[in-house]
Structures are given as structure tokens and as C-alpha cells.
Amino acid sequence: MPILSSAKKALRAGKKKRVYNLRRKSEIDSRSKAFRKLVAAKDKAGAEKALPSFYKALDKAAKTGFIKKNAAARLKSRAMAALKKLG
């Protein structure tokens, strides 16, 4: 356990950040999984509807620093490429 008051504060802050980070991660994972399922099922209309929510999750994660900006851009680009492959 931390002894210094600053270390105690850092521990409290880390616990709060962990909650937010887990929320962001589960949001990205669930939206990504839903989008990939629709692409695998070749449901273009459904995938087009799911894409904005996936983008939103990535943008929020990049804004808060959960993932890097370029990583979000890369995932968005790959999602759009998968959608375009459907025809």
C-alpha cells in the first residue's frame, strides 16, 4: 500500500481511470464486433448503419487518449475498406 499522500492520490486516480478505460474498451469492442458480424454476414445496409456508432466510439477513445489518433484512423480506414468490399 502507498505511504505518501501523493501516492495514495495516484492510486485513487488510477482506480477512476481504470473504470473509464474499461468502459471505452468495452464500447469499442462491442461496436467493432457488431460491425464485423454484419460484414461477415454480407449485410451491407446493416453495416452502413453500424459504422457511425463504431466511428463515434473510436473518436471518443482517441480524444480521451485511450488509443492514439492514428490508431483510430487506421481502424476507421480498415472498417470502410471492409464495407466497400461488400460491393
C-alpha positions in Angstrom: 0.0 0.0 0.0 1.2 3.5 -0.7 2.6 5.5 2.2 3.0 9.1 0.7 -0.2 11.1 0.3 0.7 11.8 -3.4 1.0 8.0 -3.9 -2.4 7.5 -2.3 -3.9 10.1 -4.5 -2.3 8.5 -7.6 -3.8 5.2 -6.6 -7.3 6.7 -6.3 -6.9 8.4 -9.6 -5.7 5.2 -11.2 -8.8 3.4 -10.0 -11.1 6.0 -11.5 -9.2 6.0 -14.8 -9.4 2.2 -14.9 -13.2 2.4 -14.8 -13.3 4.9 -17.7 -10.7 2.9 -19.7 -12.6 -0.3 -19.3 -15.8 1.4 -20.4 -14.1 2.8 -23.5 -12.5 -0.6 -24.3 -15.8 -2.5 -24.0 -17.6 0.2 -26.1 -15.0 -0.2 -28.9 -15.0 -4.0 -28.7 -18.8 -4.3 -28.8 -19.2 -1.8 -31.7 -16.4 -3.4 -33.6 -17.8 -6.9 -33.1 -21.2 -5.9 -34.2 -19.8 -4.2 -37.3 -17.6 -7.2 -38.2 -20.6 -9.6 -37.7 -22.6 -7.6 -40.2 -19.8 -7.5 -42.7 -19.2 -11.3 -42.3 -23.0 -11.8 -42.9 -22.7 -9.6 -46.0 -25.4 -7.3 -44.7 -24.3 -4.0 -46.3 -27.3 -1.9 -45.1 -26.8 -3.1 -41.5 -23.1 -2.5 -41.7 -23.6 1.1 -43.0 -25.9 1.8 -40.1 -23.4 0.4 -37.6 -20.4 2.2 -39.0 -21.2 5.7 -37.5 -21.5 4.3 -34.0 -18.2 2.5 -34.4 -16.6 5.7 -35.6 -18.0 7.6 -32.7 -16.5 5.1 -30.2 -13.1 5.3 -31.9 -13.2 9.1 -32.0 -14.1 9.4 -28.3 -11.3 6.9 -27.4 -8.8 8.9 -29.4 -10.0 12.2 -27.9 -9.5 11.0 -24.4 -6.2 9.4 -25.1 -7.3 5.8 -24.7 -6.0 5.0 -28.2 -3.7 7.1 -30.4 -5.2 9.3 -33.1 -3.5 7.4 -35.9 -4.7 4.0 -34.4 -8.3 5.3 -34.6 -7.8 6.5 -38.1 -6.3 3.1 -39.1 -9.2 1.2 -37.7 -11.7 3.5 -39.3 -10.0 3.1 -42.7 -10.0 -0.7 -42.4 -13.7 -0.7 -41.5 -14.5 1.4 -44.5 -12.4 -0.8 -46.7 -14.3 -3.9 -45.4 -17.6 -2.1 -46.2 -16.5 -1.2 -49.7 -15.5 -4.9 -50.4 -19.2 -5.9 -49.9 -19.9 -4.1 -53.2 
